[in-house]
Amino acid sequence: MDIVITITLVMMAVSLCLAFIRLVMGPSLPDRVVALELLSTLIVGIIGVIAIATDVASFLDVTIVMALMAFLATIGFARFLERGGPRDD
Amino acid sequence: MIDVLKSILMLTGASFMLLAVVGLLRLPDLLTRLHATTKAATLGVAMVMVAVALHFAQVAVVARAFGVILFLLMTAPVAAHVIGRAGYFVGSRLWNGTIKDELRPHYDPITHELRSGLEGDELVEGGMVIDPAQTQTTDSSDDEETSSQQSG
């Protein structure tokens, strides 16, 4: 079981690094917003795995708050982009 | 038995998350990247949450885990739709291999209005008499006629 948790956490950490690459080099601002949303989704999964590894069920509350914050941030970014009009970056 | 099931669920969930990130890195376009990340990452988190529910096996924890899954399943399509819409408004470039952009002939980038191109045809199909004085707008009637001729 420990080996499985370690493998899962390593795969998720690699995923975080790759998503961070897209966040840094994304050609336009909507690409960066997509990368940010994927980052928060990955963090929800990581917190779930850590809840299994440490036997602390209270981490699930953290995942709920994290998912809610990610959704609100995405909606806010999208509103901000729509207000701005066409942009070329 | 439950340990094996948990391990399988966690490993496949992590694999789906890794696939989502590979799609985010490799795909050429904003919309294709959205297509990759939304579905695969949501499925991965749902599998991990099912593993959490199997691990604790208490009513409160299972309810919260399925609450997370339900919340993700409800919010991920909304967020993807909103980002895709904002990306189209902003004018993010589509992939070179895109063969059809059905929104472009019907979309006005200044006023963000959409026309279906069938505004005149509905009256004809309904068997009603078309009165030119009752057609809605006068300034965009030329565009409507040309687009309906093309689609017809």
gemmi code that builds the backbone of each chain (N, CA, C; Angstrom):
import gemmi

chains = {
    "A": [
        ("MET", (0.831, -1.212, 0.000), (0.000, 0.000, 0.000), (0.861, 1.256, 0.000)),
        ("ASP", (1.953, 1.207, 0.778), (2.840, 2.371, 0.797), (3.466, 2.612, -0.568)),
        ("ILE", (3.802, 1.506, -1.238), (4.414, 1.656, -2.567), (3.431, 2.291, -3.533)),
        ("VAL", (2.168, 1.872, -3.446), (1.156, 2.435, -4.342), (0.970, 3.919, -4.080)),
        ("ILE", (0.946, 4.292, -2.791), (0.787, 5.719, -2.465), (1.972, 6.517, -2.971)),
        ("THR", (3.177, 5.948, -2.828), (4.366, 6.669, -3.308), (4.324, 6.849, -4.819)),
        ("ILE", (3.962, 5.764, -5.536), (3.897, 5.869, -7.002), (2.865, 6.905, -7.412)),
        ("THR", (1.703, 6.882, -6.754), (0.651, 7.839, -7.103), (1.105, 9.271, -6.856)),
        ("LEU", (1.747, 9.486, -5.701), (2.191, 10.850, -5.410), (3.271, 11.301, -6.386)),
        ("VAL", (4.142, 10.380, -6.800), (5.178, 10.767, -7.770), (4.544, 11.138, -9.102)),
        ("MET", (3.555, 10.311, -9.539), (2.888, 10.634, -10.817), (2.200, 11.982, -10.736)),
        ("MET", (1.551, 12.254, -9.597), (0.849, 13.538, -9.483), (1.831, 14.701, -9.395)),
        ("ALA", (3.005, 14.489, -8.763), (3.984, 15.570, -8.697), (4.540, 15.882, -10.083)),
        ("VAL", (4.781, 14.821, -10.882), (5.222, 15.048, -12.267), (4.146, 15.809, -13.038)),
        ("SER", (2.884, 15.456, -12.797), (1.794, 16.163, -13.468), (1.782, 17.634, -13.082)),
        ("LEU", (2.008, 17.914, -11.793), (2.043, 19.318, -11.368), (3.149, 20.075, -12.074)),
        ("CYS", (4.337, 19.449, -12.185), (5.463, 20.134, -12.839), (5.141, 20.419, -14.305)),
        ("LEU", (4.538, 19.414, -14.997), (4.238, 19.614, -16.424), (3.173, 20.689, -16.604)),
        ("ALA", (2.163, 20.697, -15.701), (1.145, 21.747, -15.804), (1.754, 23.115, -15.533)),
        ("PHE", (2.762, 23.147, -14.653), (3.418, 24.431, -14.387), (4.193, 24.916, -15.609)),
        ("ILE", (4.738, 23.963, -16.387), (5.407, 24.366, -17.636), (4.422, 25.077, -18.561)),
        ("ARG", (3.220, 24.476, -18.714), (2.225, 25.120, -19.583), (1.792, 26.465, -19.003)),
        ("LEU", (1.739, 26.542, -17.658), (1.352, 27.811, -17.036), (2.373, 28.895, -17.333)),
        ("VAL", (3.646, 28.527, -17.374), (4.672, 29.540, -17.611), (4.720, 29.917, -19.083)),
        ("MET", (4.685, 28.932, -19.982), (4.939, 29.249, -21.391), (3.675, 29.363, -22.229)),
        ("GLY", (2.492, 29.275, -21.581), (1.251, 29.329, -22.352), (1.170, 30.578, -23.210)),
        ("PRO", (0.865, 30.442, -24.496), (0.992, 31.604, -25.371), (-0.010, 32.703, -25.071)),
        ("SER", (-1.194, 32.367, -24.587), (-2.168, 33.423, -24.338), (-2.712, 33.278, -22.922)),
        ("LEU", (-3.449, 34.285, -22.475), (-3.945, 34.270, -21.101), (-4.979, 33.174, -20.844)),
        ("PRO", (-5.910, 32.867, -21.771), (-6.822, 31.742, -21.504), (-6.108, 30.409, -21.324)),
        ("ASP", (-4.981, 30.205, -22.020), (-4.219, 28.967, -21.799), (-3.705, 28.890, -20.365)),
        ("ARG", (-3.251, 30.019, -19.863), (-2.768, 30.030, -18.482), (-3.903, 29.754, -17.508)),
        ("VAL", (-5.093, 30.268, -17.817), (-6.228, 30.020, -16.926), (-6.585, 28.526, -16.924)),
        ("VAL", (-6.511, 27.896, -18.106), (-6.760, 26.457, -18.175), (-5.729, 25.699, -17.352)),
        ("ALA", (-4.458, 26.116, -17.444), (-3.413, 25.440, -16.674), (-3.634, 25.624, -15.174)),
        ("LEU", (-4.079, 26.819, -14.765), (-4.348, 27.050, -13.339), (-5.478, 26.163, -12.841)),
        ("GLU", (-6.528, 26.027, -13.667), (-7.653, 25.195, -13.244), (-7.218, 23.735, -13.119)),
        ("LEU", (-6.393, 23.288, -14.073), (-5.907, 21.906, -13.982), (-5.014, 21.716, -12.762)),
        ("LEU", (-4.208, 22.750, -12.435), (-3.368, 22.668, -11.232), (-4.223, 22.463, -9.992)),
        ("SER", (-5.303, 23.228, -9.877), (-6.121, 23.089, -8.660), (-6.827, 21.741, -8.629)),
        ("THR", (-7.230, 21.233, -9.797), (-7.840, 19.898, -9.826), (-6.838, 18.835, -9.387)),
        ("LEU", (-5.570, 18.992, -9.854), (-4.529, 18.050, -9.431), (-4.290, 18.130, -7.929)),
        ("ILE", (-4.374, 19.341, -7.372), (-4.148, 19.495, -5.933), (-5.272, 18.813, -5.152)),
        ("VAL", (-6.501, 18.870, -5.685), (-7.604, 18.146, -5.040), (-7.294, 16.650, -4.983)),
        ("GLY", (-6.781, 16.109, -6.087), (-6.426, 14.687, -6.087), (-5.298, 14.365, -5.131)),
        ("ILE", (-4.296, 15.259, -5.063), (-3.164, 15.023, -4.158), (-3.634, 15.027, -2.709)),
        ("ILE", (-4.529, 15.947, -2.368), (-5.019, 15.994, -0.988), (-5.824, 14.732, -0.670)),
        ("GLY", (-6.544, 14.203, -1.670), (-7.251, 12.942, -1.440), (-6.294, 11.801, -1.151)),
        ("VAL", (-5.211, 11.716, -1.915), (-4.231, 10.649, -1.678), (-3.568, 10.823, -0.315)),
        ("ILE", (-3.297, 12.062, 0.070), (-2.662, 12.299, 1.379), (-3.635, 11.947, 2.503)),
        ("ALA", (-4.942, 12.172, 2.273), (-5.924, 11.753, 3.276), (-5.883, 10.240, 3.468)),
        ("ILE", (-5.687, 9.493, 2.366), (-5.555, 8.038, 2.508), (-4.261, 7.700, 3.240)),
        ("ALA", (-3.157, 8.400, 2.906), (-1.853, 8.043, 3.465), (-1.785, 8.334, 4.952)),
        ("THR", (-2.448, 9.409, 5.414), (-2.324, 9.797, 6.822), (-3.520, 9.399, 7.679)),
        ("ASP", (-4.564, 8.801, 7.078), (-5.763, 8.388, 7.817), (-6.478, 9.553, 8.496)),
        ("VAL", (-6.361, 10.726, 7.938), (-7.068, 11.875, 8.504), (-8.208, 12.224, 7.574)),
        ("ALA", (-9.442, 12.042, 8.041), (-10.587, 12.263, 7.162), (-10.906, 13.738, 6.984)),
        ("SER", (-10.339, 14.590, 7.834), (-10.664, 16.016, 7.749), (-10.091, 16.663, 6.500)),
        ("PHE", (-9.152, 15.979, 5.827), (-8.599, 16.548, 4.593), (-9.651, 16.688, 3.511)),
        ("LEU", (-10.756, 15.917, 3.629), (-11.789, 16.023, 2.598), (-12.445, 17.396, 2.608)),
        ("ASP", (-12.544, 18.013, 3.794), (-13.065, 19.380, 3.831), (-12.166, 20.315, 3.039)),
        ("VAL", (-10.856, 20.082, 3.137), (-9.916, 20.919, 2.379), (-10.152, 20.744, 0.883)),
        ("THR", (-10.423, 19.498, 0.456), (-10.656, 19.298, -0.976), (-11.912, 20.028, -1.438)),
        ("ILE", (-12.959, 20.005, -0.592), (-14.184, 20.699, -0.994), (-13.921, 22.188, -1.159)),
        ("VAL", (-13.219, 22.773, -0.187), (-12.926, 24.209, -0.275), (-12.044, 24.505, -1.481)),
        ("MET", (-11.090, 23.607, -1.753), (-10.178, 23.819, -2.882), (-10.938, 23.800, -4.208)),
        ("ALA", (-11.853, 22.843, -4.360), (-12.626, 22.769, -5.604), (-13.488, 24.016, -5.770)),
        ("LEU", (-14.089, 24.466, -4.661), (-14.930, 25.663, -4.731), (-14.110, 26.888, -5.118)),
        ("MET", (-12.916, 27.039, -4.505), (-12.082, 28.192, -4.825), (-11.628, 28.156, -6.278)),
        ("ALA", (-11.306, 26.954, -6.777), (-10.857, 26.856, -8.169), (-11.968, 27.277, -9.119)),
        ("PHE", (-13.189, 26.828, -8.829), (-14.319, 27.193, -9.691), (-14.535, 28.705, -9.682)),
        ("LEU", (-14.510, 29.292, -8.472), (-14.740, 30.740, -8.393), (-13.627, 31.507, -9.096)),
        ("ALA", (-12.382, 31.055, -8.960), (-11.278, 31.743, -9.623), (-11.416, 31.663, -11.136)),
        ("THR", (-11.843, 30.493, -11.626), (-12.006, 30.358, -13.073), (-13.097, 31.281, -13.592)),
        ("ILE", (-14.236, 31.314, -12.885), (-15.322, 32.196, -13.317), (-14.873, 33.655, -13.284)),
        ("GLY", (-14.131, 34.025, -12.236), (-13.664, 35.397, -12.142), (-12.714, 35.768, -13.266)),
        ("PHE", (-11.781, 34.856, -13.577), (-10.852, 35.111, -14.681), (-11.602, 35.244, -16.001)),
        ("ALA", (-12.618, 34.401, -16.189), (-13.350, 34.456, -17.449), (-14.118, 35.769, -17.572)),
        ("ARG", (-14.722, 36.230, -16.468), (-15.414, 37.524, -16.519), (-14.437, 38.644, -16.846)),
        ("PHE", (-13.267, 38.555, -16.196), (-12.229, 39.572, -16.436), (-11.809, 39.591, -17.898)),
        ("LEU", (-11.670, 38.388, -18.496), (-11.259, 38.329, -19.896), (-12.344, 38.866, -20.809)),
        ("GLU", (-13.605, 38.552, -20.496), (-14.685, 38.999, -21.378), (-14.844, 40.507, -21.340)),
        ("ARG", (-14.599, 41.118, -20.170), (-14.696, 42.578, -20.100), (-13.639, 43.231, -20.973)),
        ("GLY", (-12.469, 42.600, -21.063), (-11.326, 43.271, -21.653), (-11.409, 43.468, -23.154)),
        ("GLY", (-12.205, 42.643, -23.846), (-12.253, 42.761, -25.284), (-11.097, 42.023, -25.942)),
        ("PRO", (-10.998, 42.131, -27.269), (-9.963, 41.383, -27.987), (-8.562, 41.810, -27.562)),
        ("ARG", (-7.694, 40.834, -27.420), (-6.313, 41.112, -27.032), (-5.402, 40.188, -27.813)),
        ("ASP", (-4.176, 40.631, -27.970), (-3.221, 39.865, -28.768), (-1.961, 39.657, -27.946)),
        ("ASP", (-1.853, 38.470, -27.341), (-0.643, 38.209, -26.545), (-0.142, 36.807, -26.793)),
    ],
    "B": [
        ("MET", (-8.684, -7.354, -0.249), (-9.556, -7.126, -1.416), (-9.790, -5.638, -1.634)),
        ("ILE", (-10.172, -4.972, -0.533), (-10.407, -3.529, -0.645), (-9.104, -2.805, -0.933)),
        ("ASP", (-7.992, -3.348, -0.391), (-6.704, -2.722, -0.672), (-6.370, -2.778, -2.157)),
        ("VAL", (-6.640, -3.938, -2.769), (-6.362, -4.075, -4.200), (-7.223, -3.104, -5.002)),
        ("LEU", (-8.503, -3.020, -4.603), (-9.414, -2.119, -5.321), (-8.965, -0.663, -5.169)),
        ("LYS", (-8.564, -0.315, -3.940), (-8.081, 1.047, -3.690), (-6.846, 1.349, -4.530)),
        ("SER", (-5.929, 0.378, -4.580), (-4.689, 0.606, -5.335), (-4.985, 0.808, -6.811)),
        ("ILE", (-5.881, -0.043, -7.340), (-6.216, 0.092, -8.763), (-6.852, 1.448, -9.034)),
        ("LEU", (-7.771, 1.848, -8.143), (-8.447, 3.135, -8.358), (-7.457, 4.294, -8.270)),
        ("MET", (-6.560, 4.254, -7.300), (-5.610, 5.361, -7.169), (-4.653, 5.417, -8.350)),
        ("LEU", (-4.178, 4.256, -8.793), (-3.222, 4.267, -9.908), (-3.881, 4.723, -11.206)),
        ("THR", (-5.108, 4.242, -11.464), (-5.758, 4.690, -12.697), (-6.131, 6.167, -12.617)),
        ("GLY", (-6.513, 6.622, -11.420), (-6.810, 8.045, -11.286), (-5.591, 8.896, -11.558)),
        ("ALA", (-4.447, 8.508, -10.999), (-3.222, 9.270, -11.249), (-2.831, 9.197, -12.719)),
        ("SER", (-3.073, 8.032, -13.359), (-2.747, 7.929, -14.783), (-3.616, 8.871, -15.611)),
        ("PHE", (-4.902, 8.964, -15.243), (-5.759, 9.892, -15.995), (-5.324, 11.335, -15.800)),
        ("MET", (-4.884, 11.668, -14.560), (-4.399, 13.040, -14.349), (-3.150, 13.306, -15.188)),
        ("LEU", (-2.249, 12.307, -15.241), (-1.036, 12.476, -16.048), (-1.397, 12.628, -17.530)),
        ("LEU", (-2.399, 11.858, -17.980), (-2.852, 11.987, -19.374), (-3.409, 13.377, -19.633)),
        ("ALA", (-4.159, 13.908, -18.660), (-4.718, 15.245, -18.845), (-3.609, 16.270, -18.996)),
        ("VAL", (-2.540, 16.115, -18.197), (-1.458, 17.093, -18.283), (-0.687, 16.934, -19.584)),
        ("VAL", (-0.508, 15.682, -20.030), (0.164, 15.480, -21.323), (-0.655, 16.119, -22.444)),
        ("GLY", (-1.992, 15.982, -22.358), (-2.840, 16.640, -23.344), (-2.715, 18.140, -23.277)),
        ("LEU", (-2.634, 18.675, -22.054), (-2.477, 20.125, -21.919), (-1.177, 20.601, -22.537)),
        ("LEU", (-0.136, 19.784, -22.440), (1.142, 20.202, -23.001), (1.212, 20.014, -24.499)),
        ("ARG", (0.623, 18.931, -25.019), (0.894, 18.540, -26.395), (-0.098, 19.101, -27.402)),
        ("LEU", (-1.338, 19.358, -26.964), (-2.349, 19.748, -27.947), (-2.138, 21.194, -28.388)),
        ("PRO", (-2.557, 21.522, -29.615), (-2.098, 22.772, -30.208), (-2.948, 24.007, -29.929)),
        ("ASP", (-4.072, 23.881, -29.237), (-5.109, 24.889, -29.350), (-5.759, 25.083, -27.991)),
        ("LEU", (-6.380, 26.218, -27.763), (-7.057, 26.431, -26.473), (-8.219, 25.458, -26.289)),
        ("LEU", (-9.012, 25.287, -27.329), (-10.214, 24.452, -27.181), (-9.852, 22.980, -27.042)),
        ("THR", (-8.818, 22.536, -27.781), (-8.419, 21.131, -27.630), (-7.790, 20.890, -26.260)),
        ("ARG", (-7.079, 21.898, -25.742), (-6.522, 21.740, -24.396), (-7.622, 21.648, -23.359)),
        ("LEU", (-8.661, 22.469, -23.533), (-9.822, 22.369, -22.629), (-10.444, 20.984, -22.714)),
        ("HIS", (-10.575, 20.486, -23.932), (-11.140, 19.153, -24.153), (-10.349, 18.096, -23.407)),
        ("ALA", (-9.000, 18.241, -23.389), (-8.191, 17.233, -22.717), (-8.308, 17.353, -21.206)),
        ("THR", (-8.181, 18.582, -20.693), (-8.035, 18.713, -19.243), (-9.338, 18.467, -18.494)),
        ("THR", (-10.446, 18.970, -19.018), (-11.682, 18.929, -18.238), (-12.098, 17.500, -17.927)),
        ("LYS", (-12.198, 16.678, -18.970), (-12.768, 15.340, -18.765), (-11.788, 14.415, -18.057)),
        ("ALA", (-10.533, 14.399, -18.493), (-9.603, 13.421, -17.929), (-9.287, 13.739, -16.474)),
        ("ALA", (-9.080, 15.009, -16.147), (-8.742, 15.349, -14.764), (-9.940, 15.104, -13.847)),
        ("THR", (-11.154, 15.387, -14.329), (-12.327, 15.126, -13.505), (-12.480, 13.630, -13.228)),
        ("LEU", (-12.249, 12.820, -14.252), (-12.336, 11.366, -14.037), (-11.267, 10.893, -13.053)),
        ("GLY", (-10.057, 11.461, -13.151), (-8.997, 11.070, -12.224), (-9.328, 11.417, -10.784)),
        ("VAL", (-9.827, 12.636, -10.565), (-10.181, 13.032, -9.198), (-11.347, 12.185, -8.685)),
        ("ALA", (-12.293, 11.849, -9.558), (-13.421, 11.019, -9.125), (-12.935, 9.644, -8.691)),
        ("MET", (-11.954, 9.079, -9.427), (-11.441, 7.766, -9.023), (-10.717, 7.837, -7.689)),
        ("VAL", (-9.913, 8.889, -7.494), (-9.212, 9.024, -6.215), (-10.218, 9.187, -5.078)),
        ("MET", (-11.302, 9.923, -5.328), (-12.295, 10.133, -4.270), (-13.042, 8.839, -3.942)),
        ("VAL", (-13.286, 8.003, -4.958), (-13.891, 6.687, -4.678), (-12.937, 5.849, -3.838)),
        ("ALA", (-11.626, 5.960, -4.115), (-10.646, 5.241, -3.290), (-10.664, 5.741, -1.854)),
        ("VAL", (-10.814, 7.068, -1.671), (-10.904, 7.621, -0.312), (-12.139, 7.081, 0.408)),
        ("ALA", (-13.265, 7.032, -0.311), (-14.492, 6.522, 0.303), (-14.343, 5.058, 0.691)),
        ("LEU", (-13.651, 4.267, -0.142), (-13.432, 2.857, 0.203), (-12.480, 2.718, 1.377)),
        ("HIS", (-11.520, 3.640, 1.495), (-10.520, 3.530, 2.550), (-11.124, 3.799, 3.924)),
        ("PHE", (-11.937, 4.849, 4.039), (-12.454, 5.193, 5.357), (-13.707, 4.383, 5.695)),
        ("ALA", (-14.629, 4.223, 4.736), (-15.830, 3.410, 4.921), (-16.669, 3.866, 6.111)),
        ("GLN", (-16.755, 5.184, 6.274), (-17.704, 5.734, 7.238), (-18.725, 6.553, 6.456)),
        ("VAL", (-19.908, 6.716, 7.057), (-20.982, 7.362, 6.306), (-20.635, 8.815, 6.006)),
        ("ALA", (-20.089, 9.524, 7.000), (-19.809, 10.945, 6.798), (-18.729, 11.136, 5.733)),
        ("VAL", (-17.688, 10.295, 5.763), (-16.595, 10.460, 4.805), (-17.061, 10.100, 3.399)),
        ("VAL", (-17.843, 9.021, 3.285), (-18.341, 8.633, 1.959), (-19.238, 9.723, 1.390)),
        ("ALA", (-20.073, 10.319, 2.247), (-20.948, 11.392, 1.765), (-20.132, 12.580, 1.293)),
        ("ARG", (-19.067, 12.909, 2.049), (-18.260, 14.050, 1.622), (-17.499, 13.749, 0.334)),
        ("ALA", (-16.991, 12.521, 0.211), (-16.252, 12.165, -1.012), (-17.174, 12.234, -2.232)),
        ("PHE", (-18.395, 11.706, -2.086), (-19.298, 11.782, -3.231), (-19.792, 13.205, -3.454)),
        ("GLY", (-19.793, 14.016, -2.365), (-20.091, 15.433, -2.562), (-19.038, 16.114, -3.411)),
        ("VAL", (-17.768, 15.774, -3.167), (-16.694, 16.348, -3.989), (-16.866, 15.928, -5.445)),
        ("ILE", (-17.171, 14.633, -5.663), (-17.328, 14.150, -7.046), (-18.473, 14.868, -7.732)),
        ("LEU", (-19.593, 15.012, -7.013), (-20.766, 15.670, -7.601), (-20.455, 17.127, -7.917)),
        ("PHE", (-19.756, 17.785, -6.987), (-19.418, 19.190, -7.210), (-18.507, 19.341, -8.424)),
        ("LEU", (-17.519, 18.446, -8.557), (-16.623, 18.538, -9.715), (-17.384, 18.271, -11.005)),
        ("LEU", (-18.269, 17.267, -10.971), (-19.012, 16.950, -12.193), (-19.939, 18.094, -12.583)),
        ("MET", (-20.400, 18.867, -11.596), (-21.254, 19.999, -11.957), (-20.460, 21.205, -12.407)),
        ("THR", (-19.305, 21.469, -11.779), (-18.615, 22.723, -12.069), (-17.631, 22.626, -13.229)),
        ("ALA", (-17.068, 21.458, -13.504), (-16.044, 21.384, -14.551), (-16.591, 21.756, -15.936)),
        ("PRO", (-17.783, 21.276, -16.355), (-18.268, 21.706, -17.669), (-18.589, 23.184, -17.724)),
        ("VAL", (-19.117, 23.732, -16.604), (-19.437, 25.158, -16.596), (-18.162, 25.988, -16.741)),
        ("ALA", (-17.122, 25.601, -15.988), (-15.873, 26.355, -16.058), (-15.256, 26.255, -17.452)),
        ("ALA", (-15.295, 25.048, -18.044), (-14.713, 24.888, -19.381), (-15.487, 25.715, -20.400)),
        ("HIS", (-16.824, 25.720, -20.290), (-17.626, 26.518, -21.219), (-17.294, 27.991, -21.086)),
        ("VAL", (-17.163, 28.457, -19.839), (-16.926, 29.887, -19.638), (-15.544, 30.288, -20.156)),
        ("ILE", (-14.545, 29.424, -19.935), (-13.203, 29.766, -20.435), (-13.172, 29.719, -21.957)),
        ("GLY", (-13.840, 28.723, -22.554), (-13.855, 28.656, -24.011), (-14.535, 29.854, -24.633)),
        ("ARG", (-15.630, 30.270, -24.002), (-16.351, 31.447, -24.476), (-15.489, 32.695, -24.369)),
        ("ALA", (-14.825, 32.849, -23.216), (-13.957, 34.016, -23.035), (-12.794, 33.986, -24.020)),
        ("GLY", (-12.266, 32.761, -24.287), (-11.177, 32.654, -25.248), (-11.608, 33.042, -26.648)),
        ("TYR", (-12.865, 32.677, -27.007), (-13.335, 33.069, -28.342), (-13.556, 34.572, -28.406)),
        ("PHE", (-14.066, 35.151, -27.309), (-14.247, 36.604, -27.286), (-12.919, 37.313, -27.430)),
        ("VAL", (-11.934, 36.817, -26.682), (-10.628, 37.467, -26.676), (-9.956, 37.335, -28.033)),
        ("GLY", (-10.331, 36.307, -28.793), (-9.756, 36.142, -30.112), (-8.541, 35.249, -30.121)),
        ("SER", (-8.560, 34.215, -29.275), (-7.422, 33.303, -29.266), (-7.401, 32.512, -30.567)),
        ("ARG", (-6.207, 32.290, -31.068), (-6.042, 31.744, -32.408), (-6.384, 30.262, -32.426)),
        ("LEU", (-7.128, 29.831, -33.430), (-7.426, 28.410, -33.574), (-6.263, 27.714, -34.263)),
        ("TRP", (-6.282, 26.387, -34.176), (-5.225, 25.584, -34.773), (-5.263, 25.712, -36.293)),
        ("ASN", (-4.099, 25.573, -36.934), (-4.036, 25.708, -38.396), (-4.830, 24.613, -39.103)),
        ("GLY", (-4.939, 23.453, -38.487), (-5.649, 22.353, -39.117), (-7.143, 22.375, -38.883)),
        ("THR", (-7.656, 23.423, -38.263), (-9.100, 23.509, -38.058), (-9.796, 23.646, -39.402)),
        ("ILE", (-10.745, 22.732, -39.691), (-11.356, 22.760, -41.015), (-12.686, 23.497, -41.006)),
        ("LYS", (-13.276, 23.724, -39.853), (-14.570, 24.420, -39.871), (-14.734, 25.191, -38.580)),
        ("ASP", (-15.051, 26.476, -38.702), (-15.393, 27.310, -37.561), (-16.809, 27.808, -37.797)),
        ("GLU", (-17.777, 27.070, -37.268), (-19.172, 27.371, -37.613), (-19.666, 28.642, -36.956)),
        ("LEU", (-18.925, 29.113, -35.956), (-19.387, 30.309, -35.263), (-19.052, 31.586, -36.024)),
        ("ARG", (-18.011, 31.519, -36.857), (-17.491, 32.763, -37.422), (-18.485, 33.513, -38.316)),
        ("PRO", (-19.216, 32.853, -39.259), (-20.126, 33.650, -40.092), (-21.330, 34.202, -39.344)),
        ("HIS", (-21.642, 33.683, -38.176), (-22.850, 34.126, -37.478), (-22.557, 35.029, -36.293)),
        ("TYR", (-21.296, 35.331, -36.059), (-20.918, 35.986, -34.806), (-20.385, 37.366, -35.083)),
        ("ASP", (-20.868, 38.315, -34.297), (-20.417, 39.695, -34.444), (-19.447, 39.994, -33.304)),
        ("PRO", (-18.159, 40.154, -33.603), (-17.194, 40.292, -32.503), (-17.300, 41.609, -31.752)),
        ("ILE", (-17.998, 42.583, -32.297), (-18.102, 43.868, -31.595), (-19.222, 43.815, -30.552)),
        ("THR", (-20.402, 43.383, -30.996), (-21.547, 43.403, -30.085), (-21.788, 42.069, -29.401)),
        ("HIS", (-21.005, 41.036, -29.742), (-21.174, 39.688, -29.187), (-22.557, 39.119, -29.471)),
        ("GLU", (-23.148, 39.467, -30.614), (-24.471, 38.920, -30.941), (-24.327, 37.757, -31.898)),
        ("LEU", (-25.236, 36.803, -31.761), (-25.255, 35.635, -32.641), (-26.503, 35.663, -33.490)),
        ("ARG", (-26.351, 35.319, -34.766), (-27.517, 35.131, -35.625), (-27.556, 33.674, -36.046)),
        ("SER", (-28.777, 33.144, -36.130), (-28.881, 31.737, -36.525), (-28.824, 31.591, -38.028)),
        ("GLY", (-29.126, 32.664, -38.777), (-29.161, 32.562, -40.226), (-30.471, 32.039, -40.750)),
        ("LEU", (-31.395, 31.704, -39.867), (-32.684, 31.158, -40.292), (-33.829, 32.072, -39.888)),
        ("GLU", (-33.540, 33.331, -39.625), (-34.599, 34.201, -39.116), (-35.721, 34.370, -40.125)),
        ("GLY", (-35.392, 34.430, -41.443), (-36.437, 34.591, -42.448), (-37.129, 33.289, -42.781)),
        ("ASP", (-36.397, 32.159, -42.680), (-36.952, 30.892, -43.134), (-38.027, 30.349, -42.201)),
        ("GLU", (-37.960, 30.706, -40.927), (-38.937, 30.173, -39.988), (-40.336, 30.619, -40.345)),
        ("LEU", (-40.472, 31.875, -40.802), (-41.795, 32.367, -41.160), (-42.330, 31.606, -42.368)),
        ("VAL", (-41.470, 31.323, -43.333), (-41.908, 30.610, -44.528), (-42.344, 29.192, -44.174)),
        ("GLU", (-41.554, 28.527, -43.330), (-41.902, 27.147, -42.988), (-43.185, 27.079, -42.179)),
        ("GLY", (-43.471, 28.118, -41.410), (-44.688, 28.105, -40.617), (-45.924, 28.381, -41.449)),
        ("GLY", (-45.770, 28.690, -42.742), (-46.918, 28.949, -43.588), (-47.490, 30.329, -43.407)),
        ("MET", (-46.748, 31.206, -42.763), (-47.277, 32.547, -42.535), (-46.841, 33.471, -43.662)),
        ("VAL", (-47.577, 34.542, -43.819), (-47.238, 35.520, -44.836), (-46.146, 36.428, -44.287)),
        ("ILE", (-45.123, 36.610, -45.087), (-44.022, 37.455, -44.630), (-44.353, 38.899, -44.954)),
        ("ASP", (-44.445, 39.687, -43.931), (-44.679, 41.111, -44.106), (-43.360, 41.832, -43.906)),
        ("PRO", (-42.880, 42.547, -44.926), (-41.572, 43.192, -44.767), (-41.568, 44.222, -43.652)),
        ("ALA", (-42.710, 44.787, -43.338), (-42.723, 45.790, -42.288), (-42.557, 45.169, -40.913)),
        ("GLN", (-42.863, 43.862, -40.812), (-42.795, 43.239, -39.489), (-41.483, 42.516, -39.234)),
        ("THR", (-40.627, 42.432, -40.220), (-39.319, 41.814, -39.939), (-38.564, 42.707, -38.973)),
        ("GLN", (-37.769, 42.046, -38.115), (-37.357, 42.707, -36.876), (-36.438, 43.889, -37.134)),
        ("THR", (-35.301, 43.626, -37.735), (-34.303, 44.682, -37.865), (-34.104, 45.005, -39.334)),
        ("THR", (-33.716, 46.229, -39.574), (-33.525, 46.653, -40.949), (-32.056, 46.696, -41.321)),
        ("ASP", (-31.194, 46.939, -40.354), (-29.792, 47.153, -40.707), (-29.089, 45.844, -41.056)),
        ("SER", (-29.535, 44.733, -40.457), (-28.832, 43.472, -40.688), (-29.596, 42.557, -41.636)),
        ("SER", (-30.599, 43.119, -42.367), (-31.413, 42.241, -43.202), (-30.608, 41.712, -44.385)),
        ("ASP", (-29.673, 42.500, -44.877), (-28.883, 42.039, -46.016), (-28.066, 40.812, -45.641)),
        ("ASP", (-27.446, 40.853, -44.452), (-26.650, 39.713, -44.016), (-27.524, 38.482, -43.859)),
        ("GLU", (-28.717, 38.666, -43.329), (-29.599, 37.523, -43.138), (-29.978, 36.896, -44.472)),
        ("GLU", (-30.267, 37.744, -45.448), (-30.660, 37.189, -46.746), (-29.509, 36.409, -47.374)),
        ("THR", (-28.347, 36.991, -47.349), (-27.227, 36.292, -47.989), (-26.916, 34.988, -47.262)),
        ("SER", (-26.955, 35.017, -45.917), (-26.619, 33.793, -45.199), (-27.689, 32.732, -45.406)),
        ("SER", (-28.965, 33.138, -45.508), (-30.002, 32.134, -45.723), (-29.893, 31.556, -47.129)),
        ("GLN", (-29.479, 32.399, -48.097), (-29.296, 31.843, -49.436), (-28.152, 30.839, -49.457)),
        ("GLN", (-27.089, 31.172, -48.732), (-25.965, 30.235, -48.713), (-26.351, 28.926, -48.048)),
        ("SER", (-27.072, 29.027, -46.924), (-27.422, 27.796, -46.231), (-28.475, 27.018, -47.002)),
        ("GLY", (-29.323, 27.709, -47.778), (-30.334, 26.998, -48.546), (-29.704, 26.415, -49.762)),
    ],
}
model = gemmi.Model(1)
for chain_id, residues in chains.items():
    chain = gemmi.Chain(chain_id)
    for i, (resn, *xyz) in enumerate(residues, 1):
        res = gemmi.Residue()
        res.name, res.seqid = resn, gemmi.SeqId(i, " ")
        for name, pos in zip(("N", "CA", "C"), xyz):
            atom = gemmi.Atom()
            atom.name, atom.element = name, gemmi.Element(name[0])
            atom.pos, atom.b_iso = gemmi.Position(*pos), 0.0
            res.add_atom(atom)
        chain.add_residue(res)
    model.add_chain(chain)
structure = gemmi.Structure()
structure.add_model(model)
structure.setup_entities()
